[in-house]
């Protein structure tokens, strides 16, 4: 979702056996860069539902969101101001099926490896490394910070 030049995005660290699933993007604006499964929040969409939807669309996995590492405000590699809501998720169903139109590869990687300079070409490297540092240090927060749906808001 874009409002007043600000892009609202969700991303998910899918963790399995102490490794993170990273995807290699092949989108019109960003090619051959590694990222967490992520995407824009759609108009009137619940933030938590958006995170689950994006994880499913880009990886084929159904995920249960377990926590958040926080909210990140930054200028993206495509020169947009981004407010990113990042979540931690675990696989509860589905199977790895990449959205071949936008995702060309995936890999499971140890979180600490994302901090190795130039190991992977990361999209928005600084924010991915901040998220990774929060994951490694177990700096995470309860999902209760988020309202469960827009209908509950007054």
N, CA and C atoms as an extended XYZ file, in Angstrom:
462
Properties=species:S:1:pos:R:3:atomname:S:1:resname:S:1:resid:I:1 pbc="F F F"
N         0.849       -1.175        0.000 N   UNK     1
C         0.000        0.000        0.000 CA  UNK     1
C         0.895        1.238        0.000 C   UNK     1
N         0.547        2.228       -0.796 N   UNK     2
C         1.270        3.488       -0.849 CA  UNK     2
C         0.320        4.602       -0.440 C   UNK     2
N         0.791        5.435        0.481 N   UNK     3
C        -0.009        6.570        0.901 CA  UNK     3
C         0.939        7.727        1.134 C   UNK     3
N         0.683        8.863        0.474 N   UNK     4
C         1.527       10.038        0.630 CA  UNK     4
C         3.002        9.719        0.382 C   UNK     4
N         3.288        8.875       -0.623 N   UNK     5
C         4.670        8.554       -0.951 CA  UNK     5
C         5.325        7.556       -0.029 C   UNK     5
N         4.587        7.006        0.913 N   UNK     6
C         5.129        6.026        1.851 CA  UNK     6
C         4.605        4.651        1.462 C   UNK     6
N         5.497        3.670        1.409 N   UNK     7
C         5.123        2.303        1.058 CA  UNK     7
C         5.058        1.477        2.345 C   UNK     7
N         3.924        0.811        2.559 N   UNK     8
C         3.749       -0.048        3.726 CA  UNK     8
C         4.003       -1.489        3.303 C   UNK     8
N         4.960       -2.139        3.969 N   UNK     9
C         5.419       -3.463        3.567 CA  UNK     9
C         5.463       -4.387        4.779 C   UNK     9
N         5.189       -5.675        4.538 N   UNK    10
C         5.383       -6.721        5.539 CA  UNK    10
C         6.463       -7.663        5.029 C   UNK    10
N         7.226       -8.241        5.965 N   UNK    11
C         8.183       -9.286        5.595 CA  UNK    11
C         8.223      -10.307        6.724 C   UNK    11
N         8.650      -11.522        6.359 N   UNK    12
C         8.628      -12.627        7.311 CA  UNK    12
C         9.943      -13.397        7.261 C   UNK    12
N        10.543      -13.590        8.428 N   UNK    13
C        11.653      -14.531        8.568 CA  UNK    13
C        11.042      -15.885        8.859 C   UNK    13
N        11.045      -16.757        7.850 N   UNK    14
C        10.562      -18.118        8.047 CA  UNK    14
C        11.734      -18.921        8.577 C   UNK    14
N        11.579      -19.430        9.795 N   UNK    15
C        12.673      -20.143       10.458 CA  UNK    15
C        12.334      -21.623       10.541 C   UNK    15
N        13.307      -22.449       10.143 N   UNK    16
C        13.158      -23.901       10.212 CA  UNK    16
C        14.537      -24.499       10.503 C   UNK    16
N        14.611      -25.290       11.561 N   UNK    17
C        15.868      -25.923       11.971 CA  UNK    17
C        16.999      -24.898       12.077 C   UNK    17
N        16.707      -23.774       12.740 N   UNK    18
C        17.673      -22.703       13.006 CA  UNK    18
C        18.221      -22.012       11.764 C   UNK    18
N        17.517      -22.123       10.646 N   UNK    19
C        17.926      -21.425        9.427 CA  UNK    19
C        16.768      -20.577        8.923 C   UNK    19
N        17.119      -19.538        8.172 N   UNK    20
C        16.148      -18.611        7.593 CA  UNK    20
C        15.979      -18.910        6.115 C   UNK    20
N        14.760      -18.776        5.628 N   UNK    21
C        14.516      -18.921        4.200 CA  UNK    21
C        14.677      -17.557        3.546 C   UNK    21
N        15.608      -17.485        2.615 N   UNK    22
C        15.815      -16.266        1.833 CA  UNK    22
C        15.380      -16.551        0.401 C   UNK    22
N        14.831      -15.531       -0.249 N   UNK    23
C        14.396      -15.677       -1.633 CA  UNK    23
C        15.175      -14.697       -2.511 C   UNK    23
N        15.422      -15.117       -3.741 N   UNK    24
C        16.113      -14.261       -4.703 CA  UNK    24
C        15.065      -13.664       -5.634 C   UNK    24
N        14.968      -12.348       -5.598 N   UNK    25
C        13.914      -11.650       -6.322 CA  UNK    25
C        14.262      -11.402       -7.787 C   UNK    25
N        13.231      -11.402       -8.604 N   UNK    26
C        13.357      -11.110      -10.031 CA  UNK    26
C        12.168      -10.244      -10.441 C   UNK    26
N        12.031       -9.120       -9.761 N   UNK    27
C        10.924       -8.207      -10.015 CA  UNK    27
C        11.385       -7.108      -10.965 C   UNK    27
N        10.446       -6.414      -11.563 N   UNK    28
C        10.791       -5.369      -12.531 CA  UNK    28
C        11.726       -4.319      -11.937 C   UNK    28
N        11.512       -3.975      -10.675 N   UNK    29
C        12.319       -2.918      -10.059 CA  UNK    29
C        13.555       -3.447       -9.334 C   UNK    29
N        13.574       -4.732       -9.018 N   UNK    30
C        14.692       -5.308       -8.257 CA  UNK    30
C        14.990       -6.702       -8.810 C   UNK    30
N        16.208       -6.886       -9.305 N   UNK    31
C        16.576       -8.176       -9.884 CA  UNK    31
C        17.803       -8.748       -9.175 C   UNK    31
N        17.763      -10.077       -8.993 N   UNK    32
C        18.912      -10.826       -8.472 CA  UNK    32
C        19.393      -10.361       -7.097 C   UNK    32
N        18.457       -9.972       -6.251 N   UNK    33
C        18.819       -9.637       -4.874 CA  UNK    33
C        18.059      -10.550       -3.928 C   UNK    33
N        18.670      -10.819       -2.787 N   UNK    34
C        18.096      -11.722       -1.785 CA  UNK    34
C        17.331      -10.917       -0.755 C   UNK    34
N        16.219      -11.477       -0.303 N   UNK    35
C        15.345      -10.771        0.621 CA  UNK    35
C        14.550      -11.802        1.421 C   UNK    35
N        13.927      -11.349        2.484 N   UNK    36
C        12.936      -12.158        3.175 CA  UNK    36
C        11.668      -12.148        2.324 C   UNK    36
N        10.826      -13.175        2.398 N   UNK    37
C         9.535      -13.083        1.716 CA  UNK    37
C         8.821      -11.816        2.196 C   UNK    37
N         8.375      -10.998        1.250 N   UNK    38
C         7.808       -9.707        1.638 CA  UNK    38
C         6.961       -9.126        0.524 C   UNK    38
N         6.200       -8.097        0.872 N   UNK    39
C         5.397       -7.399       -0.121 CA  UNK    39
C         4.555       -6.324        0.516 C   UNK    39
N         3.884       -5.595       -0.331 N   UNK    40
C         3.059       -4.472        0.115 CA  UNK    40
C         1.773       -4.943        0.785 C   UNK    40
N         1.351       -4.154        1.743 N   UNK    41
C         0.054       -4.376        2.392 CA  UNK    41
C        -1.016       -3.820        1.466 C   UNK    41
N        -2.049       -4.618        1.213 N   UNK    42
C        -3.129       -4.174        0.339 CA  UNK    42
C        -4.115       -3.311        1.123 C   UNK    42
N        -4.825       -2.453        0.384 N   UNK    43
C        -5.804       -1.550        0.990 CA  UNK    43
C        -6.817       -2.347        1.813 C   UNK    43
N        -7.046       -1.937        3.040 N   UNK    44
C        -7.973       -2.556        3.994 CA  UNK    44
C        -7.526       -3.933        4.478 C   UNK    44
N        -6.284       -4.289        4.255 N   UNK    45
C        -5.797       -5.606        4.669 CA  UNK    45
C        -5.176       -5.529        6.063 C   UNK    45
N        -5.490       -6.502        6.875 N   UNK    46
C        -4.894       -6.634        8.198 CA  UNK    46
C        -3.394       -6.908        8.044 C   UNK    46
N        -2.567       -6.275        8.851 N   UNK    47
C        -1.112       -6.411        8.741 CA  UNK    47
C        -0.666       -7.858        8.912 C   UNK    47
N        -1.216       -8.560        9.896 N   UNK    48
C        -0.818       -9.948       10.137 CA  UNK    48
C        -1.249      -10.848        8.980 C   UNK    48
N        -2.444      -10.591        8.455 N   UNK    49
C        -2.909      -11.376        7.302 CA  UNK    49
C        -2.037      -11.093        6.086 C   UNK    49
N        -1.631       -9.858        5.907 N   UNK    50
C        -0.754       -9.504        4.785 CA  UNK    50
C         0.561      -10.280        4.868 C   UNK    50
N         1.112      -10.399        6.072 N   UNK    51
C         2.372      -11.131        6.238 CA  UNK    51
C         2.197      -12.606        5.889 C   UNK    51
N         1.114      -13.208        6.355 N   UNK    52
C         0.852      -14.620        6.026 CA  UNK    52
C         0.622      -14.802        4.526 C   UNK    52
N        -0.115      -13.873        3.918 N   UNK    53
C        -0.397      -13.949        2.477 CA  UNK    53
C         0.887      -13.848        1.659 C   UNK    53
N         1.726      -12.872        1.980 N   UNK    54
C         2.970      -12.694        1.226 CA  UNK    54
C         3.881      -13.910        1.368 C   UNK    54
N         3.979      -14.462        2.571 N   UNK    55
C         4.798      -15.666        2.756 CA  UNK    55
C         4.281      -16.798        1.872 C   UNK    55
N         2.973      -16.979        1.846 N   UNK    56
C         2.359      -18.041        1.039 CA  UNK    56
C         2.574      -17.790       -0.448 C   UNK    56
N         2.322      -16.564       -0.901 N   UNK    57
C         2.460      -16.256       -2.324 CA  UNK    57
C         3.884      -16.450       -2.828 C   UNK    57
N         4.865      -16.058       -2.030 N   UNK    58
C         6.243      -16.091       -2.506 CA  UNK    58
C         6.954      -17.410       -2.255 C   UNK    58
N         6.457      -18.222       -1.294 N   UNK    59
C         7.181      -19.459       -0.958 CA  UNK    59
C         6.346      -20.723       -1.080 C   UNK    59
N         5.030      -20.604       -1.016 N   UNK    60
C         4.167      -21.782       -0.996 CA  UNK    60
C         3.894      -22.298        0.411 C   UNK    60
N         4.571      -21.757        1.414 N   UNK    61
C         4.388      -22.207        2.794 CA  UNK    61
C         3.273      -21.447        3.498 C   UNK    61
N         2.500      -22.186        4.282 N   UNK    62
C         1.590      -21.577        5.240 CA  UNK    62
C         2.414      -21.353        6.493 C   UNK    62
N         2.343      -20.160        7.052 N   UNK    63
C         3.138      -19.871        8.240 CA  UNK    63
C         2.269      -19.392        9.393 C   UNK    63
N         2.728      -19.724       10.575 N   UNK    64
C         2.157      -19.187       11.806 CA  UNK    64
C         3.120      -18.103       12.266 C   UNK    64
N         2.618      -16.886       12.425 N   UNK    65
C         3.454      -15.796       12.916 CA  UNK    65
C         3.609      -15.955       14.416 C   UNK    65
N         4.846      -15.877       14.895 N   UNK    66
C         5.109      -16.105       16.317 CA  UNK    66
C         5.551      -14.856       17.067 C   UNK    66
N         6.097      -13.874       16.348 N   UNK    67
C         6.595      -12.655       16.996 CA  UNK    67
C         6.918      -11.630       15.917 C   UNK    67
N         7.299      -10.452       16.346 N   UNK    68
C         7.784       -9.412       15.438 CA  UNK    68
C         9.154       -8.949       15.924 C   UNK    68
N        10.019       -8.587       14.989 N   UNK    69
C        11.310       -7.997       15.380 CA  UNK    69
C        11.204       -6.485       15.408 C   UNK    69
N        10.098       -5.955       14.894 N   UNK    70
C         9.904       -4.522       14.970 CA  UNK    70
C         9.396       -3.907       13.685 C   UNK    70
N         9.395       -2.595       13.700 N   UNK    71
C         8.958       -1.785       12.571 CA  UNK    71
C        10.161       -0.960       12.135 C   UNK    71
N        10.421       -0.953       10.838 N   UNK    72
C        11.622       -0.324       10.293 CA  UNK    72
C        11.214        0.740        9.282 C   UNK    72
N        11.788        1.932        9.396 N   UNK    73
C        11.497        3.047        8.509 CA  UNK    73
C        12.790        3.387        7.779 C   UNK    73
N        12.776        3.290        6.437 N   UNK    74
C        14.010        3.507        5.681 CA  UNK    74
C        13.692        3.902        4.243 C   UNK    74
N        14.696        4.388        3.544 N   UNK    75
C        14.591        4.656        2.107 CA  UNK    75
C        15.085        3.405        1.390 C   UNK    75
N        14.254        2.887        0.495 N   UNK    76
C        14.573        1.630       -0.187 CA  UNK    76
C        15.555        1.843       -1.330 C   UNK    76
N        16.025        0.713       -1.867 N   UNK    77
C        16.924        0.746       -3.019 CA  UNK    77
C        16.224        1.306       -4.256 C   UNK    77
N        14.888        1.335       -4.243 N   UNK    78
C        14.127        1.926       -5.347 CA  UNK    78
C        13.694        3.362       -5.028 C   UNK    78
N        14.309        3.943       -3.980 N   UNK    79
C        14.098        5.333       -3.581 CA  UNK    79
C        12.681        5.626       -3.093 C   UNK    79
N        12.063        4.666       -2.392 N   UNK    80
C        10.775        4.871       -1.737 CA  UNK    80
C        10.996        4.905       -0.228 C   UNK    80
N        10.216        5.736        0.456 N   UNK    81
C        10.222        5.647        1.909 CA  UNK    81
C         9.366        4.445        2.277 C   UNK    81
N         9.949        3.528        3.045 N   UNK    82
C         9.280        2.277        3.395 CA  UNK    82
C         9.080        2.205        4.900 C   UNK    82
N         7.883        1.809        5.296 N   UNK    83
C         7.633        1.410        6.677 CA  UNK    83
C         7.382       -0.087        6.602 C   UNK    83
N         8.318       -0.844        7.176 N   UNK    84
C         8.304       -2.295        7.069 CA  UNK    84
C         7.980       -2.923        8.422 C   UNK    84
N         6.994       -3.797        8.429 N   UNK    85
C         6.608       -4.562        9.609 CA  UNK    85
C         7.197       -5.950        9.428 C   UNK    85
N         8.163       -6.312       10.273 N   UNK    86
C         8.850       -7.602       10.088 CA  UNK    86
C         8.417       -8.609       11.149 C   UNK    86
N         8.108       -9.819       10.683 N   UNK    87
C         7.607      -10.882       11.552 CA  UNK    87
C         8.499      -12.116       11.490 C   UNK    87
N         8.352      -12.936       12.512 N   UNK    88
C         9.000      -14.248       12.560 CA  UNK    88
C         7.892      -15.272       12.376 C   UNK    88
N         8.133      -16.263       11.527 N   UNK    89
C         7.117      -17.260       11.263 CA  UNK    89
C         7.685      -18.665       11.258 C   UNK    89
N         6.803      -19.621       11.543 N   UNK    90
C         7.176      -21.028       11.452 CA  UNK    90
C         6.229      -21.709       10.473 C   UNK    90
N         6.741      -22.711        9.776 N   UNK    91
C         5.966      -23.422        8.760 CA  UNK    91
C         4.936      -24.312        9.439 C   UNK    91
N         3.677      -24.194        8.995 N   UNK    92
C         2.613      -25.067        9.513 CA  UNK    92
C         1.939      -25.864        8.401 C   UNK    92
N         2.356      -25.634        7.152 N   UNK    93
C         1.772      -26.360        6.042 CA  UNK    93
C         2.339      -25.891        4.724 C   UNK    93
N         1.856      -26.501        3.656 N   UNK    94
C         2.305      -26.142        2.323 CA  UNK    94
C         3.648      -26.777        1.995 C   UNK    94
N         4.167      -26.422        0.853 N   UNK    95
C         5.484      -26.903        0.422 CA  UNK    95
C         6.142      -25.802       -0.395 C   UNK    95
N         7.460      -25.867       -0.500 N   UNK    96
C         8.200      -24.817       -1.197 CA  UNK    96
C         7.800      -24.792       -2.670 C   UNK    96
N         7.146      -23.717       -3.058 N   UNK    97
C         6.725      -23.484       -4.439 CA  UNK    97
C         6.920      -22.003       -4.707 C   UNK    97
N         8.005      -21.674       -5.372 N   UNK    98
C         8.325      -20.279       -5.613 CA  UNK    98
C         7.432      -19.678       -6.686 C   UNK    98
N         7.085      -18.408       -6.489 N   UNK    99
C         6.360      -17.628       -7.488 CA  UNK    99
C         7.374      -17.300       -8.588 C   UNK    99
N         7.472      -18.161       -9.602 N   UNK   100
C         8.525      -18.062      -10.622 CA  UNK   100
C         8.518      -16.740      -11.383 C   UNK   100
N         7.395      -16.045      -11.390 N   UNK   101
C         7.352      -14.753      -12.077 CA  UNK   101
C         8.198      -13.711      -11.349 C   UNK   101
N         8.291      -13.832      -10.026 N   UNK   102
C         8.998      -12.812       -9.248 CA  UNK   102
C        10.159      -13.362       -8.411 C   UNK   102
N        10.192      -14.677       -8.201 N   UNK   103
C        11.209      -15.290       -7.343 CA  UNK   103
C        11.955      -16.338       -8.161 C   UNK   103
N        13.291      -16.212       -8.270 N   UNK   104
C        14.041      -17.139       -9.113 CA  UNK   104
C        14.832      -18.176       -8.338 C   UNK   104
N        14.960      -18.012       -7.023 N   UNK   105
C        15.726      -18.983       -6.247 CA  UNK   105
C        15.394      -18.803       -4.769 C   UNK   105
N        15.785      -19.785       -3.982 N   UNK   106
C        15.640      -19.698       -2.528 CA  UNK   106
C        16.770      -20.479       -1.895 C   UNK   106
N        17.036      -20.166       -0.643 N   UNK   107
C        18.023      -20.939        0.101 CA  UNK   107
C        17.780      -20.763        1.583 C   UNK   107
N        18.115      -21.828        2.326 N   UNK   108
C        18.093      -21.774        3.784 CA  UNK   108
C        19.476      -21.360        4.230 C   UNK   108
N        19.551      -20.397        5.133 N   UNK   109
C        20.843      -19.852        5.537 CA  UNK   109
C        20.856      -19.590        7.041 C   UNK   109
N        21.996      -19.798        7.661 N   UNK   110
C        22.144      -19.468        9.078 CA  UNK   110
C        22.067      -17.954        9.224 C   UNK   110
N        21.350      -17.460       10.221 N   UNK   111
C        21.219      -16.006       10.368 CA  UNK   111
C        22.559      -15.264       10.382 C   UNK   111
N        23.546      -15.781       11.076 N   UNK   112
C        24.840      -15.095       11.164 CA  UNK   112
C        25.496      -14.922        9.795 C   UNK   112
N        25.187      -15.808        8.855 N   UNK   113
C        25.773      -15.699        7.512 CA  UNK   113
C        25.285      -14.455        6.769 C   UNK   113
N        24.113      -13.941        7.137 N   UNK   114
C        23.617      -12.720        6.496 CA  UNK   114
C        24.426      -11.492        6.892 C   UNK   114
N        25.240      -11.623        7.931 N   UNK   115
C        26.080      -10.503        8.377 CA  UNK   115
C        27.461      -10.523        7.730 C   UNK   115
N        27.779      -11.579        6.980 N   UNK   116
C        29.072      -11.683        6.297 CA  UNK   116
C        29.043      -10.757        5.080 C   UNK   116
N        29.963       -9.804        5.025 N   UNK   117
C        29.957       -8.855        3.910 CA  UNK   117
C        30.037       -9.568        2.553 C   UNK   117
N        29.173       -9.171        1.652 N   UNK   118
C        29.182       -9.615        0.258 CA  UNK   118
C        28.974      -11.113        0.048 C   UNK   118
N        28.491      -11.834        1.056 N   UNK   119
C        28.179      -13.251        0.852 CA  UNK   119
C        27.013      -13.386       -0.126 C   UNK   119
N        25.975      -12.563        0.088 N   UNK   120
C        24.823      -12.504       -0.809 CA  UNK   120
C        24.570      -11.042       -1.143 C   UNK   120
N        24.050      -10.802       -2.342 N   UNK   121
C        23.636       -9.443       -2.665 CA  UNK   121
C        22.248       -9.241       -2.080 C   UNK   121
N        22.191       -8.537       -0.946 N   UNK   122
C        20.944       -8.349       -0.212 CA  UNK   122
C        20.216       -7.103       -0.696 C   UNK   122
N        18.908       -7.206       -0.815 N   UNK   123
C        18.091       -6.032       -1.092 CA  UNK   123
C        18.011       -5.231        0.205 C   UNK   123
N        18.214       -3.939        0.127 N   UNK   124
C        18.160       -3.079        1.317 CA  UNK   124
C        18.985       -3.694        2.448 C   UNK   124
N        20.255       -3.861        2.164 N   UNK   125
C        21.209       -4.578        3.014 CA  UNK   125
C        21.184       -4.131        4.479 C   UNK   125
N        21.175       -2.827        4.720 N   UNK   126
C        21.256       -2.333        6.099 CA  UNK   126
C        20.062       -2.785        6.931 C   UNK   126
N        18.862       -2.718        6.369 N   UNK   127
C        17.687       -3.117        7.141 CA  UNK   127
C        17.655       -4.632        7.338 C   UNK   127
N        18.046       -5.408        6.325 N   UNK   128
C        18.104       -6.863        6.495 CA  UNK   128
C        19.104       -7.222        7.584 C   UNK   128
N        20.217       -6.537        7.638 N   UNK   129
C        21.201       -6.831        8.681 CA  UNK   129
C        20.717       -6.392       10.063 C   UNK   129
N        19.960       -5.296       10.164 N   UNK   130
C        19.378       -4.913       11.464 CA  UNK   130
C        18.380       -5.952       11.929 C   UNK   130
N        17.534       -6.430       11.002 N   UNK   131
C        16.573       -7.485       11.351 CA  UNK   131
C        17.321       -8.733       11.806 C   UNK   131
N        18.354       -9.093       11.069 N   UNK   132
C        19.142      -10.286       11.406 CA  UNK   132
C        19.771      -10.155       12.787 C   UNK   132
N        20.306       -9.003       13.104 N   UNK   133
C        20.883       -8.793       14.439 CA  UNK   133
C        19.822       -8.954       15.518 C   UNK   133
N        18.616       -8.464       15.261 N   UNK   134
C        17.521       -8.644       16.226 CA  UNK   134
C        17.155      -10.115       16.372 C   UNK   134
N        17.169      -10.862       15.260 N   UNK   135
C        16.878      -12.298       15.331 CA  UNK   135
C        17.936      -13.031       16.149 C   UNK   135
N        19.195      -12.734       15.884 N   UNK   136
C        20.298      -13.406       16.583 CA  UNK   136
C        20.267      -13.107       18.079 C   UNK   136
N        20.003      -11.848       18.427 N   UNK   137
C        19.987      -11.457       19.846 CA  UNK   137
C        18.652      -11.755       20.523 C   UNK   137
N        17.732      -12.394       19.779 N   UNK   138
C        16.399      -12.732       20.301 CA  UNK   138
C        15.611      -11.490       20.708 C   UNK   138
N        15.867      -10.377       20.045 N   UNK   139
C        15.120       -9.140       20.300 CA  UNK   139
C        13.833       -9.208       19.490 C   UNK   139
N        12.795       -9.708       20.132 N   UNK   140
C        11.519       -9.863       19.450 CA  UNK   140
C        10.399       -9.453       20.390 C   UNK   140
N         9.251       -9.178       19.780 N   UNK   141
C         8.132       -8.631       20.522 CA  UNK   141
C         6.867       -9.425       20.220 C   UNK   141
N         5.923       -9.353       21.136 N   UNK   142
C         4.659      -10.063       21.014 CA  UNK   142
C         3.814       -9.502       19.865 C   UNK   142
N         3.073      -10.385       19.231 N   UNK   143
C         2.150       -9.957       18.184 CA  UNK   143
C         0.979       -9.162       18.744 C   UNK   143
N         0.819       -9.148       20.062 N   UNK   144
C        -0.270       -8.387       20.672 CA  UNK   144
C        -0.101       -6.881       20.444 C   UNK   144
N         1.061       -6.456       19.947 N   UNK   145
C         1.253       -5.049       19.594 CA  UNK   145
C         0.329       -4.624       18.457 C   UNK   145
N        -0.137       -5.604       17.667 N   UNK   146
C        -0.964       -5.332       16.502 CA  UNK   146
C        -2.416       -5.680       16.790 C   UNK   146
N        -3.316       -4.836       16.338 N   UNK   147
C        -4.741       -5.172       16.419 CA  UNK   147
C        -4.989       -6.325       15.471 C   UNK   147
N        -5.904       -7.214       15.833 N   UNK   148
C        -6.118       -8.417       15.030 CA  UNK   148
C        -6.853       -8.160       13.727 C   UNK   148
N        -7.637       -7.094       13.621 N   UNK   149
C        -8.281       -6.791       12.350 CA  UNK   149
C        -8.756       -5.348       12.332 C   UNK   149
N        -8.953       -4.844       11.148 N   UNK   150
C        -9.426       -3.471       11.003 CA  UNK   150
C       -10.832       -3.299       11.540 C   UNK   150
N       -11.652       -4.360       11.487 N   UNK   151
C       -13.023       -4.255       11.967 CA  UNK   151
C       -13.077       -3.994       13.477 C   UNK   151
N       -12.048       -4.388       14.216 N   UNK   152
C       -12.031       -4.181       15.665 CA  UNK   152
C       -11.594       -2.775       16.058 C   UNK   152
N       -11.134       -2.001       15.092 N   UNK   153
C       -10.674       -0.659       15.403 CA  UNK   153
C       -11.862        0.303       15.429 C   UNK   153
N       -11.878        1.209       16.377 N   UNK   154
C       -12.964        2.169       16.485 CA  UNK   154
C       -12.473        3.544       16.110 C   UNK   154
